[in-house]
């Protein structure tokens, strides 16, 4: 199921230790200006991290390696968000 569903556990709040399943969504833009139709499948998650102030002392800057289409390193990252996914949330 890893290809279609992510499994996780709640680590805070009232449902702590409960298993959750996050399905992969199929997104199709509804913009009529695009002369073709395409579908993008992705998990509705974002990479993040957190730490307390005391644990964060002495920590350096987080570095992320980004490769372009040719596999070369770059400092430009694109962030694509389809707002219609969040209409019913």
GUZATI-367226 format. One record per residue: residue number from 1; residue in one letter; x, y, z of N, C-alpha, C, CB in turn. Coordinates in steps of 0.02 Angstrom, whole numbers, always signed. Each point is the difference from the previous one (the first is absolute). Glycine has a CB too. Layout:
<sites>
{site NUM; "A"; {X; Y; Z}; {X; Y; Z}; {X; Y; Z}; {X; Y; Z}} ...
</sites>
This chain:
<sites>
{site 1; "X"; {+41; -60; +0}; {-41; +60; +0}; {+43; +63; +0}; {-89; -63; +60}} {site 2; "X"; {+154; +59; -52}; {+42; +59; +4}; {-3; +43; -61}; {+74; -63; +73}} {site 3; "X"; {-89; +33; -131}; {-3; +38; -61}; {-62; +45; -3}; {+63; -91; -56}} {site 4; "X"; {-116; +71; +92}; {-64; +36; -4}; {-22; +30; +66}; {-30; -76; -92}} {site 5; "X"; {+55; +50; +148}; {-22; +23; +66}; {+60; +3; +47}; {-116; -50; -17}} {site 6; "X"; {+121; +105; +56}; {+51; +5; +51}; {-30; -18; +68}; {+61; +90; -66}} {site 7; "X"; {-24; -127; +106}; {-23; -17; +67}; {+40; +40; +50}; {-32; -116; -36}} {site 8; "X"; {-2; +144; +86}; {+35; +39; +52}; {-34; -10; +67}; {+34; +84; -86}} {site 9; "X"; {-4; -56; +136}; {-27; -1; +68}; {-6; +71; +26}; {+49; -115; +21}} {site 10; "X"; {-103; +129; +15}; {-9; +65; +31}; {+46; +4; +61}; {-122; +7; -40}} {site 11; "X"; {+161; +47; +45}; {+47; +6; +55}; {-18; +54; +51}; {+87; -41; -77}} {site 12; "X"; {-144; +75; +67}; {-22; +49; +49}; {-76; +7; -3}; {+110; +62; -9}} {site 13; "X"; {-139; -29; +58}; {-71; +11; +0}; {-39; -56; +34}; {+14; +65; -104}} {site 14; "X"; {-79; -65; +94}; {-43; -49; +35}; {+0; -68; -33}; {-70; +94; +37}} {site 15; "X"; {+92; -100; -98}; {+1; -65; -35}; {+71; -29; -4}; {-99; +35; -66}} {site 16; "X"; {+140; -22; +117}; {+70; -21; -1}; {+6; -75; -9}; {+28; +97; +74}} {site 17; "X"; {+21; -119; -112}; {+18; -70; -16}; {-49; -32; -49}; {+52; -9; +114}} {site 18; "X"; {-103; +44; -136}; {-48; -28; -48}; {+31; -1; -70}; {-97; +42; +69}} {site 19; "X"; {+84; -95; -107}; {+25; -5; -69}; {-44; +43; -46}; {+44; -116; +22}} {site 20; "X"; {-12; +148; -69}; {-36; +39; -51}; {+27; -21; -69}; {-19; +98; +80}} {site 21; "X"; {-24; -93; -130}; {+18; -17; -68}; {-13; +61; -44}; {-26; -123; +18}} {site 22; "X"; {+76; +143; -57}; {-5; +59; -43}; {+2; -24; -72}; {+56; +75; +86}} {site 23; "X"; {-113; -69; -123}; {-1; -24; -70}; {+32; +49; -48}; {-104; -62; +27}} {site 24; "X"; {+127; +36; -82}; {+28; +41; -54}; {-59; +30; -39}; {+107; -71; -8}} {site 25; "X"; {-104; +135; -7}; {-55; +34; -35}; {+17; +11; -73}; {-32; +57; +106}} {site 26; "X"; {-18; -61; -148}; {+8; +17; -71}; {-27; +71; -9}; {-11; -122; -37}} {site 27; "X"; {+53; +166; +12}; {-18; +70; -9}; {+0; +17; -74}; {+47; +30; +113}} {site 28; "X"; {-102; +1; -136}; {-6; +22; -69}; {-18; +74; +2}; {-35; -116; -42}} {site 29; "X"; {+78; +160; +16}; {-16; +71; +2}; {-62; +16; -41}; {+121; +25; +14}} {site 30; "X"; {-161; +23; +10}; {-61; +19; -34}; {+8; +64; -40}; {-65; -57; +91}} {site 31; "X"; {+125; +79; -102}; {+14; +61; -37}; {-13; -11; -75}; {+86; +36; +86}} {site 32; "X"; {-134; +0; -115}; {-18; -9; -70}; {+50; +32; -48}; {-119; -3; +35}} {site 33; "X"; {+166; +43; -9}; {+50; +31; -42}; {+53; -50; -24}; {-20; +107; +60}} {site 34; "X"; {+26; -163; -26}; {+49; -51; -19}; {-31; -42; -57}; {+50; -4; +118}} {site 35; "X"; {-17; -1; -175}; {-30; -34; -58}; {+1; -77; +4}; {+35; +98; -66}} {site 36; "X"; {-12; -125; +121}; {+1; -73; +7}; {-18; -18; +72}; {+88; -11; -91}} {site 37; "X"; {-105; -51; +102}; {-18; -25; +66}; {+57; -43; +26}; {-123; +3; -27}} {site 38; "X"; {+139; +3; +91}; {+48; -44; +30}; {-21; -16; +71}; {+92; +47; -72}} {site 39; "X"; {-65; -100; +99}; {-17; -23; +67}; {+64; -9; +39}; {-106; -56; -41}} {site 40; "X"; {+106; +80; +103}; {+58; -8; +43}; {-22; -38; +62}; {+53; +108; -43}} {site 41; "X"; {-15; -160; +60}; {-15; -39; +60}; {+53; +13; +52}; {-57; -90; -69}} {site 42; "X"; {+34; +111; +129}; {+48; +15; +53}; {-34; -10; +68}; {+61; +81; -74}} {site 43; "X"; {-18; -89; +125}; {-25; -5; +68}; {-8; +70; +28}; {+57; -113; +17}} {site 44; "X"; {-112; +127; +19}; {-11; +67; +28}; {+39; +11; +64}; {-114; +0; -51}} {site 45; "X"; {+181; +0; +45}; {+43; +10; +59}; {+54; +50; -18}; {-23; -117; +41}} {site 46; "X"; {+54; +144; +10}; {+58; +43; -11}; {+54; -18; +51}; {-74; +94; -45}} {site 47; "X"; {+136; -88; +24}; {+56; -16; +43}; {+8; +57; +50}; {+57; -68; -91}} {site 48; "X"; {-50; +51; +154}; {+10; +51; +51}; {+38; -30; +59}; {-106; +60; -35}} {site 49; "X"; {+129; -17; +78}; {+33; -22; +61}; {-10; +53; +53}; {+86; -66; -65}} {site 50; "X"; {-76; +46; +127}; {-7; +47; +56}; {+46; -23; +56}; {-120; +27; -32}} {site 51; "X"; {+140; +21; +73}; {+39; -17; +59}; {-13; +54; +52}; {+89; -60; -68}} {site 52; "X"; {-78; +43; +131}; {-10; +49; +53}; {+57; +50; -1}; {-63; -85; +70}} {site 53; "X"; {+54; +141; -36}; {+51; +51; +2}; {+65; -27; +31}; {-90; +89; +9}} {site 54; "X"; {+83; -127; +45}; {+59; -26; +35}; {+39; -48; -44}; {-59; +14; +109}} {site 55; "X"; {+24; -56; -146}; {+34; -48; -44}; {+29; +34; -62}; {-78; -89; +41}} {site 56; "X"; {+52; +147; -59}; {+22; +33; -61}; {+64; +40; +7}; {-118; +5; -30}} {site 57; "X"; {+142; +4; +90}; {+60; +40; +10}; {+60; -34; -33}; {-46; +46; +107}} {site 58; "X"; {+84; -8; -145}; {+59; -26; -32}; {-13; -37; -65}; {+48; -8; +111}} {site 59; "X"; {-109; +6; -134}; {-17; -34; -62}; {+18; +46; -59}; {-93; -65; +57}} {site 60; "X"; {+116; +36; -110}; {+18; +38; -60}; {-61; +8; -45}; {+117; -42; +7}} {site 61; "X"; {-105; +72; -65}; {-53; +10; -49}; {-12; -65; -37}; {+32; +122; -14}} {site 62; "X"; {-96; -138; +3}; {-19; -61; -36}; {+17; +8; -74}; {-93; -24; +83}} {site 63; "X"; {+127; -23; -112}; {+17; +2; -71}; {-35; -56; -36}; {+112; +52; +26}} {site 64; "X"; {-140; -37; -83}; {-36; -48; -41}; {+30; +0; -69}; {-106; +16; +66}} {site 65; "X"; {+120; -75; -93}; {+27; -6; -68}; {-57; -1; -49}; {+101; -63; +42}} {site 66; "X"; {-100; +107; -91}; {-51; +4; -52}; {+34; -12; -67}; {-72; +81; +68}} {site 67; "X"; {+45; -129; -105}; {+27; -14; -67}; {-50; +23; -53}; {+65; -98; +44}} {site 68; "X"; {-40; +125; -99}; {-44; +18; -56}; {-12; -61; -44}; {+43; +119; +2}} {site 69; "X"; {-75; -109; -60}; {-18; -56; -44}; {+61; -39; -24}; {-99; +65; -36}} {site 70; "X"; {+157; -31; +30}; {+61; -32; -24}; {+39; -34; +56}; {+5; +85; -90}} {site 71; "X"; {-27; -78; +152}; {+35; -29; +56}; {+53; +45; +30}; {-22; -109; -51}} {site 72; "X"; {+27; +171; +27}; {+49; +47; +26}; {-30; +36; +61}; {+52; +15; -115}} {site 73; "X"; {-9; +4; +161}; {-22; +37; +59}; {-25; +69; -18}; {+81; -64; +69}} {site 74; "X"; {-133; +87; -35}; {-29; +66; -12}; {-24; +29; +66}; {-35; -33; -117}} {site 75; "X"; {+24; +99; +119}; {-26; +31; +60}; {-72; +25; -9}; {+117; +33; +30}} {site 76; "X"; {-151; -58; -81}; {-69; +19; -15}; {-45; -60; +10}; {+39; +88; -82}} {site 77; "X"; {-91; -80; +122}; {-49; -53; +11}; {-69; +27; -18}; {+71; -52; +91}} {site 78; "X"; {-112; +11; -122}; {-68; +22; -16}; {-49; -32; +49}; {+30; +13; -122}} {site 79; "X"; {-80; +25; +140}; {-51; -23; +46}; {-67; +5; -36}; {+66; +37; +102}} {site 80; "X"; {-96; -93; -117}; {-63; -2; -37}; {-55; -19; +49}; {+58; -30; -109}} {site 81; "X"; {-108; +73; +116}; {-56; -13; +44}; {-64; +10; -39}; {+65; +36; +103}} {site 82; "X"; {-107; -87; -104}; {-66; +5; -32}; {-51; +16; +55}; {+32; -82; -93}} {site 83; "X"; {-55; +144; +95}; {-45; +24; +53}; {-65; -38; +1}; {+51; +112; -10}} {site 84; "X"; {-75; -139; -47}; {-64; -33; -1}; {+0; -64; +42}; {-20; +47; -114}} {site 85; "X"; {+78; -74; +130}; {+4; -59; +43}; {-24; +17; +70}; {+97; -43; -67}} {site 86; "X"; {-87; +105; +89}; {-16; +20; +68}; {-68; +33; +6}; {+121; +13; +19}} {site 87; "X"; {-162; -14; -71}; {-65; +34; +2}; {-47; -30; +53}; {+14; +26; -122}} {site 88; "X"; {-12; -91; +132}; {-46; -33; +46}; {+30; -15; +68}; {-55; -49; -98}} {site 89; "X"; {+114; +77; +111}; {+33; -14; +64}; {-22; +50; +52}; {+99; -47; -60}} 
</sites>
